[in-house]
Amino acid sequence: MIRRTASFPTVLVALLCLCVGSAWAKSSDRNQRMNVSSDSSDCSVNESEPCILRGNVHIVQGTLEIHSSKADVRRGGNEQVIKLSGSPVKMKQQMDDGGWMNATAARIDYDQNRDTVVFSGNAVVKQPGRGSISGERIVYNMATGQVQSGAAAGAGGRVNMTFEPKNQAPAGDAKPEPKAEPAQQDKN
């Protein structure tokens, strides 16, 4: 059953909040039109009921682009929780400094009250030129900029991080090594 309501666009605006932290998002994206498509939707005017998008969910707003199998938006009172799931969920967004953030995970959860984004299930977040982090679970606190990662409670697993050097010259900017001058022989 597909239900569409006048508040449906308002609910979808909350999906953008997945990456509103300044370290992982282009702040002007929040002011852009959001386009959402899916195979089906089931949403209600009643805020106590979830808004569910299923099948080939594609969300674009400014530089933010999300692909997932399902989006589950829960709202009520001052609370907003958005759960994206897929095989995997794929997300990319340009940052204010011009770089890009690319993330994949089996699930991405955004909790507005806690100001957190949780990437879980083979989570990988990459920022070319800055580095990457991967693990079973990555928690990003948008208010503080703190990133925590590790296995889910009781599960094993490792966290892998790569940090790029700050003074790394872009490819092609490296100067060639000076050529050694041939030794001159004394003719005397």
C-alpha positions in Angstrom: 0.0 0.0 0.0 1.4 3.4 -0.9 0.3 6.4 1.1 1.4 9.9 0.3 0.8 12.9 2.5 1.5 16.6 2.6 4.1 16.0 5.4 6.0 13.5 3.4 8.5 16.0 2.0 9.1 17.4 5.5 9.9 13.9 6.7 12.4 13.4 3.9 14.2 16.6 4.7 15.3 14.8 7.9 17.2 12.3 5.8 19.7 14.9 4.9 20.7 15.1 8.6 22.8 11.9 8.1 25.9 14.0 7.4 25.3 17.5 8.7 28.5 17.7 10.7 31.0 20.1 9.3 33.7 17.5 9.1 31.7 15.2 6.9 29.3 17.4 5.0 28.9 20.4 2.7 26.8 22.8 4.8 25.1 24.4 1.7 23.5 21.0 0.9 20.9 21.6 3.6 19.5 24.4 1.5 19.2 22.4 -1.7 16.1 20.6 -3.0 16.0 17.0 -2.1 14.9 14.4 -4.6 13.9 11.0 -3.3 12.8 8.0 -5.3 12.0 4.4 -4.3 10.0 1.5 -5.6 7.3 2.1 -2.9 6.5 4.3 0.1 4.3 3.9 3.1 3.9 7.1 5.1 1.4 8.6 7.4 0.4 12.1 8.6 0.5 10.6 12.1 4.0 11.3 13.4 3.8 8.3 15.7 3.9 6.0 12.7 7.0 5.3 10.6 7.6 6.4 7.1 9.0 3.5 5.1 10.6 3.7 1.7 11.5 0.3 0.0 13.4 -0.8 -3.0 16.1 1.1 -4.8 15.9 4.1 -2.5 17.8 6.9 -4.0 18.2 10.3 -2.2 20.0 13.3 -3.7 20.3 16.7 -2.1 23.1 19.0 -3.3 26.3 16.9 -3.2 24.7 14.3 -0.9 23.8 11.0 -2.6 22.5 7.9 -0.8 21.5 4.5 -2.2 19.8 2.0 0.0 17.3 -0.8 -0.1 15.2 0.6 2.7 14.7 3.8 4.6 12.8 3.8 7.9 12.0 7.3 9.3 10.6 7.5 12.8 9.5 10.8 14.2 7.5 11.9 17.1 7.6 14.9 19.4 11.1 16.2 19.2 12.6 12.9 18.2 13.8 11.8 14.8 15.5 8.5 14.0 16.3 7.5 10.4 17.5 3.9 9.6 18.9 3.1 6.2 19.6 -0.5 5.3 20.9 -2.1 2.1 23.4 -4.4 0.6 25.3 -2.1 1.4 24.0 1.4 1.9 26.2 3.7 -0.2 26.6 7.4 0.7 28.8 10.1 -0.7 29.0 13.8 -0.1 31.3 16.7 -0.8 32.8 18.5 2.3 33.0 22.2 2.7 36.8 22.1 2.0 36.1 20.5 -1.4 37.1 17.0 -0.5 34.7 14.0 -0.7 33.5 11.5 1.9 32.4 8.1 0.7 30.8 5.6 3.0 29.4 2.1 2.8 27.7 0.0 5.5 25.0 -2.6 5.9 23.1 -0.1 8.0 23.3 3.6 8.7 21.3 5.1 11.6 20.9 8.7 12.4 19.6 9.8 15.8 18.7 13.5 15.9 18.4 13.7 19.7 21.8 12.2 20.3 23.3 14.0 17.2 24.9 10.8 16.1 25.3 8.8 12.9 26.1 5.1 13.4 27.6 3.1 10.5 27.3 -0.7 11.2 28.0 -3.9 9.4 31.3 -3.9 7.5 31.4 -0.1 7.7 33.9 1.9 5.6 34.3 5.7 5.6 36.9 7.2 3.2 38.0 10.8 2.8 40.5 10.8 -0.1 43.6 12.8 0.8 42.7 12.5 4.5 42.4 8.8 5.2 39.9 6.1 6.0 38.4 4.1 8.8 36.7 0.7 8.6 35.3 -1.6 11.2 32.1 -3.4 12.2 30.7 -0.2 13.8 31.6 3.5 13.4 29.9 6.1 15.6 30.2 9.8 14.6 29.0 12.5 17.0 28.1 15.5 14.9 28.1 17.9 17.8 31.6 17.1 19.0 33.2 15.7 15.9 34.2 12.6 17.9 34.5 9.3 16.0 34.5 6.0 17.8 34.8 2.6 16.2 35.0 -1.1 17.1 32.9 -4.2 17.1 29.4 -4.4 18.3 28.9 -5.5 21.9 30.1 -9.1 22.3 31.3 -9.4 18.7 34.9 -9.6 17.6 36.5 -7.5 14.9 39.2 -5.0 14.3 39.3 -1.3 13.4 41.5 -0.3 10.5 42.6 3.3 9.9 44.7 5.0 7.4 46.0 8.5 7.9 47.3 10.5 4.9 50.3 12.8 5.5 49.3 16.5 5.6 52.1 17.6 3.4 51.4 15.0 0.7 52.0 16.4 -2.8 49.3 15.6 -5.3 50.4 13.1 -8.0 52.2 14.8 -10.8 53.5 17.6 -8.7 56.6 15.8 -7.6 59.8 17.3 -8.9 62.2 15.0 -10.6 65.5 14.2 -8.9 68.4 16.2 -10.3 70.6 14.2 -12.7 74.1 13.6 -11.5 76.7 15.4 -13.6 79.2 13.0 -15.3 82.6 13.2 -13.6 85.2 15.1 -15.7 88.5 13.4 -16.0 91.7 15.3 -15.6 93.5 15.5 -19.0 97.0 16.2 -17.6 
